[in-house]
């Protein structure tokens, strides 16, 4: 899968842009604020329906305008894929796939992309909420089933939390929580199992990416840390349950846990246990990178997780995703930079932004398409 055409109109700082690129390595360079990151954001937006940066649609519309438009065209073998996204400053959006109006969920898995920015250091150093967000976003972009289960869990959780607030004020009886406990447990168990399977694959893939980046001097690992004291491992082979039986077992345990935590939940006015409190750890030699890693090690770990995501995305969708690497070179030393370009060689297409094209090694630059960006224009 590779992007070969991008069209923007009134998107961010671009009035109009028509860009044609080929597979392989593509480099956009220019000063800060020129619009390099906006290009990668547009590609991600058209692929997933969501921006990796903006909280509100109005942020994506060029200043002084009311609408924005993004269109990307992909080649997957002999097949063509055209993705269009219309954005209104009022917050509305319209998605089209090959000219037909679709929902955001219909984009899942069509044109996978993996986006890395220097802000990804938050995944390593920050709070569990940032890691959950990455987990939910990436899984939702790859699996319609996960997206559906997560939405249902969140809606059930919202309703349960509203009831807890009412009960906290002395209105009603606690037994009204029972059906919501059951629903939250049913959908939450599926979310947990799908997260566990995803992270098992990510652990292997990101460890391999970390070896390519660093030479393999340290052992890298990603491990699931659910909020419940439940085993997310299957039983020994002779007692192995079916996938559905395993989900049912987790659902039952989660429902019991929600019941047991009602007192704490009523005191807090919210649900204090469940998949919305999960986390995952990133480790070097069995120690948390966030606590023991240097700044360089933390950045390499964040990049390894993203490169690992590319491998998992290919396994789940059957398509090699487009790598979108925003300002990835600026804070990496020579060894890590070489690892980045070694990883790019395995991708069908990798799009990189940087301020100075000299940051790209001469060998890689020689086989790249290089574009200069200035003030929302390709010079």
C-alpha positions as CSV (number, residue, x, y, z in Angstrom):
1,X,0.0,0.0,0.0
2,X,1.4,3.4,-1.0
3,X,0.1,6.9,-1.3
4,X,0.5,8.3,-4.7
5,X,-1.6,11.5,-4.7
6,X,-2.7,14.0,-2.1
7,X,-5.0,17.0,-2.6
8,X,-5.7,19.6,0.0
9,X,-8.0,22.6,-0.1
10,X,-8.2,25.1,2.8
11,X,-6.6,22.6,5.2
12,X,-4.5,24.0,8.0
13,X,-2.1,26.5,6.3
14,X,-2.6,25.1,2.7
15,X,-4.9,27.0,0.4
16,X,-4.6,24.4,-2.4
17,X,-2.1,21.6,-2.8
18,X,-1.8,18.9,-5.4
19,X,1.1,16.5,-4.8
20,X,2.1,13.3,-6.5
21,X,4.6,11.0,-4.9
22,X,5.8,7.4,-5.4
23,X,6.6,4.5,-3.2
24,X,9.8,4.2,-1.2
25,X,11.2,7.0,1.0
26,X,9.7,10.5,0.7
27,X,11.3,13.4,2.6
28,X,9.7,16.8,3.3
29,X,12.0,19.4,4.7
30,X,11.7,23.1,5.6
31,X,11.6,25.5,8.6
32,X,9.4,25.1,11.6
33,X,5.8,26.2,10.9
34,X,6.1,25.6,7.1
35,X,3.4,22.9,7.1
36,X,5.4,19.7,7.0
37,X,3.5,18.1,9.9
38,X,0.2,19.3,8.4
39,X,0.9,17.0,5.4
40,X,1.3,13.9,7.5
41,X,-1.7,14.9,9.5
42,X,-3.8,15.1,6.3
43,X,-2.7,11.6,5.3
44,X,-3.5,10.2,8.7
45,X,-6.9,12.0,8.7
46,X,-8.0,10.7,5.3
47,X,-6.9,7.2,6.3
48,X,-8.6,7.0,9.7
49,X,-11.1,9.8,9.8
50,X,-9.4,11.2,12.9
51,X,-6.5,13.7,13.4
52,X,-3.6,12.6,15.6
53,X,-3.3,16.3,16.7
54,X,-6.5,18.3,16.6
55,X,-9.2,18.1,19.3
56,X,-11.8,20.1,17.2
57,X,-12.5,20.0,13.5
58,X,-12.3,23.8,13.3
59,X,-8.6,23.6,14.0
60,X,-8.2,21.8,10.6
61,X,-9.9,24.5,8.6
62,X,-7.6,27.3,7.2
63,X,-8.0,30.5,9.1
64,X,-10.8,32.6,7.7
65,X,-12.5,29.8,5.8
66,X,-15.5,27.6,6.6
67,X,-14.7,24.3,5.1
68,X,-11.6,22.1,4.3
69,X,-11.2,19.2,2.0
70,X,-8.6,16.3,1.9
71,X,-8.3,13.7,-0.7
72,X,-5.8,10.9,-0.8
73,X,-5.3,8.2,-3.5
74,X,-3.6,4.9,-2.8
75,X,-2.2,2.1,-4.9
76,X,-2.5,-1.4,-3.6
77,X,-1.1,-3.6,-6.3
78,X,-3.3,-3.0,-9.4
79,X,-6.1,-1.6,-7.2
80,X,-6.8,2.0,-6.6
81,X,-8.3,3.5,-3.4
82,X,-9.6,7.1,-3.2
83,X,-10.4,8.5,0.2
84,X,-12.1,11.9,0.6
85,X,-12.9,13.9,3.7
86,X,-14.9,17.1,3.8
87,X,-14.7,19.2,7.0
88,X,-16.9,22.0,8.1
89,X,-16.0,24.5,10.7
90,X,-19.2,23.7,12.6
91,X,-17.7,20.3,13.4
92,X,-19.4,18.2,10.7
93,X,-17.5,15.9,8.4
94,X,-18.3,13.8,5.4
95,X,-16.3,10.7,4.4
96,X,-16.2,9.1,0.9
97,X,-14.6,5.9,-0.2
98,X,-14.2,5.6,-4.0
99,X,-16.9,8.3,-4.3
100,X,-19.4,6.6,-2.0
101,X,-20.4,8.3,1.3
102,X,-19.3,6.1,4.2
103,X,-19.0,6.1,8.0
104,X,-15.8,6.5,9.9
105,X,-15.9,2.8,10.8
106,X,-15.8,1.9,7.1
107,X,-12.3,3.3,6.9
108,X,-10.9,0.7,9.3
109,X,-8.2,-1.4,7.7
110,X,-8.6,0.1,4.2
111,X,-5.4,2.2,4.1
112,X,-3.4,1.6,7.2
113,X,-0.9,4.2,8.4
114,X,1.4,4.4,11.4
115,X,2.1,8.0,12.6
116,X,5.1,8.8,14.8
117,X,5.9,12.3,16.3
118,X,8.2,13.5,19.0
119,X,5.0,13.8,21.2
120,X,5.0,10.0,21.4
121,X,7.6,10.3,24.2
122,X,4.4,10.8,26.4
123,X,3.5,7.2,25.8
124,X,6.7,6.2,27.5
125,X,7.0,8.9,30.2
126,X,3.4,9.9,30.8
127,X,0.4,8.7,32.6
128,X,-1.5,5.4,31.8
129,X,-4.2,7.4,30.0
130,X,-1.8,8.2,27.2
131,X,-0.9,4.6,26.7
132,X,-4.6,3.5,26.8
133,X,-5.3,6.2,24.2
134,X,-2.6,4.8,21.9
135,X,-3.8,1.3,22.4
136,X,-7.5,2.1,21.7
137,X,-6.7,4.4,18.8
138,X,-4.4,1.9,17.0
139,X,-6.6,-1.1,17.7
140,X,-9.7,0.8,16.6
141,X,-8.0,1.8,13.3
142,X,-7.2,-1.8,12.6
143,X,-10.2,-3.9,14.0
144,X,-13.8,-3.1,13.4
145,X,-14.7,-5.7,16.1
146,X,-12.6,-3.9,18.7
147,X,-13.9,-0.5,17.7
148,X,-17.5,-1.9,18.2
149,X,-16.8,-3.5,21.5
150,X,-14.9,-0.4,22.8
151,X,-17.8,1.9,21.8
152,X,-20.3,-0.3,23.6
153,X,-18.2,-0.6,26.7
154,X,-17.7,3.2,26.9
155,X,-21.5,3.8,26.4
156,X,-22.3,1.3,29.2
157,X,-19.6,2.8,31.4
158,X,-21.1,6.3,30.9
159,X,-24.5,5.1,31.9
160,X,-23.2,3.3,35.0
161,X,-21.3,6.4,36.0
162,X,-24.4,8.6,35.7
163,X,-26.3,6.1,38.0
164,X,-23.4,6.1,40.5
165,X,-23.6,9.9,40.7
166,X,-27.4,9.7,41.3
167,X,-27.0,7.0,43.9
168,X,-24.2,9.0,45.6
169,X,-26.8,11.7,46.2
170,X,-29.1,9.3,47.9
171,X,-31.5,8.8,44.9
172,X,-32.4,5.2,44.2
173,X,-31.3,1.7,45.2
174,X,-27.9,0.1,44.3
175,X,-29.5,-3.0,42.7
176,X,-30.3,-0.8,39.6
177,X,-26.6,-1.2,38.8
178,X,-26.8,-4.9,38.3
179,X,-27.8,-4.9,34.5
180,X,-25.1,-2.2,33.8
181,X,-22.5,-4.3,35.7
182,X,-23.4,-7.2,33.5
183,X,-23.2,-5.2,30.2
184,X,-20.0,-3.5,31.2
185,X,-18.5,-6.9,32.1
186,X,-19.6,-8.5,28.8
187,X,-18.1,-5.8,26.6
188,X,-15.2,-5.1,28.9
189,X,-14.1,-8.7,28.8
190,X,-13.9,-8.7,25.0
191,X,-11.9,-5.4,25.1
192,X,-9.5,-7.0,27.5
193,X,-9.0,-10.2,25.5
194,X,-8.5,-8.2,22.3
195,X,-6.0,-5.9,24.0
196,X,-4.1,-8.9,25.3
197,X,-3.8,-10.5,21.9
198,X,-2.8,-7.3,20.3
199,X,-0.1,-6.6,22.9
200,X,1.3,-10.1,22.5
201,X,1.9,-9.4,18.9
202,X,3.2,-5.9,19.6
203,X,5.7,-7.2,22.1
204,X,7.4,-9.4,19.5
205,X,7.3,-6.9,16.7
206,X,8.5,-3.9,18.8
207,X,11.3,-6.0,20.3
208,X,12.5,-6.8,16.8
209,X,12.2,-3.1,15.8
210,X,14.2,-2.1,18.9
211,X,17.0,-4.5,17.9
212,X,17.2,-2.9,14.5
213,X,17.3,0.6,16.1
214,X,19.8,-0.1,18.8
215,X,21.8,-3.2,17.8
216,X,20.1,-5.3,20.5
217,X,22.2,-4.5,23.5
218,X,19.2,-4.6,25.8
219,X,16.1,-6.7,26.0
220,X,12.9,-4.8,25.0
221,X,9.4,-5.8,26.1
222,X,5.8,-4.6,26.1
223,X,3.5,-6.2,28.7
224,X,-0.2,-5.8,29.4
225,X,-1.2,-4.6,32.8
226,X,-4.9,-4.9,33.3
227,X,-6.5,-3.1,36.2
228,X,-8.0,-6.4,37.5
229,X,-6.1,-9.1,39.3
230,X,-7.1,-11.6,36.6
231,X,-4.9,-13.9,34.6
232,X,-5.1,-13.0,30.9
233,X,-3.2,-16.1,30.0
234,X,-4.9,-19.3,28.7
235,X,-4.6,-22.5,30.7
236,X,-2.2,-25.3,29.9
237,X,-2.8,-27.1,26.6
238,X,-4.7,-30.1,28.2
239,X,-7.1,-27.7,29.8
240,X,-7.3,-25.0,27.1
241,X,-10.6,-23.2,26.8
242,X,-12.1,-22.0,23.6
243,X,-11.9,-18.3,23.0
244,X,-15.5,-17.8,23.8
245,X,-15.3,-19.8,27.0
246,X,-12.3,-17.6,28.0
247,X,-14.3,-14.4,27.3
248,X,-17.1,-15.7,29.4
249,X,-14.8,-16.5,32.3
250,X,-13.4,-13.0,32.2
251,X,-16.8,-11.5,32.0
252,X,-18.0,-13.3,35.0
253,X,-14.9,-12.3,37.0
254,X,-15.3,-8.7,35.9
255,X,-19.0,-8.6,36.9
256,X,-18.1,-9.9,40.3
257,X,-15.3,-7.3,40.6
258,X,-17.7,-4.5,39.7
259,X,-20.2,-5.7,42.3
260,X,-17.4,-6.0,45.0
261,X,-16.2,-2.4,44.2
262,X,-19.7,-0.8,44.5
263,X,-18.8,0.8,47.8
264,X,-15.7,2.4,46.4
265,X,-17.5,3.4,43.2
266,X,-20.3,5.1,45.1
267,X,-17.8,7.0,47.2
268,X,-16.0,8.2,44.1
269,X,-19.1,8.7,42.0
270,X,-17.5,6.7,39.2
271,X,-16.4,3.2,38.2
272,X,-13.0,2.6,39.7
273,X,-12.1,-0.7,38.1
274,X,-12.3,-2.1,34.6
275,X,-10.6,-1.9,31.2
276,X,-10.8,1.9,31.3
277,X,-8.1,1.7,34.0
278,X,-5.8,-0.7,32.1
279,X,-2.1,0.1,31.3
280,X,0.8,-1.5,29.5
281,X,4.4,-1.4,30.5
282,X,7.5,-0.7,28.2
283,X,10.6,-2.4,29.6
284,X,14.3,-2.5,29.0
285,X,16.0,-5.5,30.7
286,X,12.8,-6.0,32.7
287,X,12.9,-2.4,34.1
288,X,10.4,0.4,33.2
289,X,11.9,2.7,30.6
290,X,9.9,5.6,32.0
291,X,11.7,5.3,35.3
292,X,15.2,4.0,34.4
293,X,15.7,4.9,30.7
294,X,17.7,7.9,29.5
295,X,16.1,10.5,27.2
296,X,17.6,8.7,24.2
297,X,16.5,5.3,25.4
298,X,12.9,6.6,25.9
299,X,12.8,8.1,22.4
300,X,14.1,4.9,20.9
301,X,11.5,2.9,22.9
302,X,8.7,5.2,21.6
303,X,9.8,4.7,18.1
304,X,10.2,0.9,18.5
305,X,6.6,0.7,19.7
306,X,5.4,2.6,16.5
307,X,7.5,0.5,14.2
308,X,6.2,-2.6,15.9
309,X,2.7,-1.3,15.3
310,X,3.5,-1.3,11.5
311,X,4.3,-5.0,11.6
312,X,1.1,-5.8,13.6
313,X,-1.0,-3.6,11.2
314,X,0.3,-5.6,8.3
315,X,-0.5,-8.9,10.0
316,X,-4.1,-7.7,10.8
317,X,-4.9,-6.0,7.5
318,X,-2.8,-7.8,4.9
319,X,-1.4,-4.4,3.8
320,X,2.0,-2.9,4.7
321,X,1.1,0.5,6.3
322,X,2.5,3.8,5.2
323,X,5.0,5.0,7.8
324,X,4.5,8.7,8.7
325,X,7.5,9.9,10.7
326,X,7.3,13.5,11.9
327,X,10.6,15.1,13.0
328,X,11.9,11.7,14.0
329,X,15.5,12.6,13.4
330,X,16.0,15.7,15.4
331,X,16.6,14.1,18.8
332,X,18.2,10.8,17.8
333,X,22.0,10.2,17.6
334,X,23.7,8.7,14.5
335,X,23.2,5.1,15.6
336,X,19.5,5.5,16.1
337,X,19.1,7.4,12.9
338,X,20.7,4.6,11.0
339,X,18.2,2.2,12.6
340,X,15.3,4.4,11.5
341,X,16.3,4.2,7.8
342,X,17.0,0.5,8.1
343,X,13.3,0.2,9.3
344,X,12.1,2.4,6.5
345,X,13.7,0.0,4.0
346,X,11.2,-2.7,5.1
347,X,8.2,-0.4,4.4
348,X,6.6,0.0,1.0
349,X,6.4,3.7,1.6
350,X,7.8,5.9,4.4
351,X,7.2,9.7,4.6
352,X,9.6,11.6,6.8
353,X,9.7,15.3,7.8
354,X,12.8,17.2,9.0
355,X,14.1,20.7,9.1
356,X,17.4,20.0,7.4
357,X,17.7,17.5,4.6
358,X,21.3,16.9,5.6
359,X,19.9,15.0,8.6
360,X,19.0,12.3,6.1
361,X,22.1,10.1,5.4
362,X,23.5,10.6,1.9
363,X,22.8,7.0,0.9
364,X,19.1,7.2,1.9
365,X,18.7,10.7,0.4
366,X,20.0,9.5,-2.9
367,X,17.1,7.1,-3.2
368,X,14.5,9.4,-1.8
369,X,12.0,11.8,-3.3
370,X,12.9,15.1,-1.5
371,X,10.5,18.1,-1.3
372,X,11.0,21.5,0.3
373,X,8.0,23.0,2.1
374,X,7.6,26.7,2.8
375,X,4.6,28.6,4.0
376,X,2.0,26.0,3.0
377,X,3.6,25.4,-0.4
378,X,5.8,22.8,-2.0
379,X,8.6,24.9,-3.4
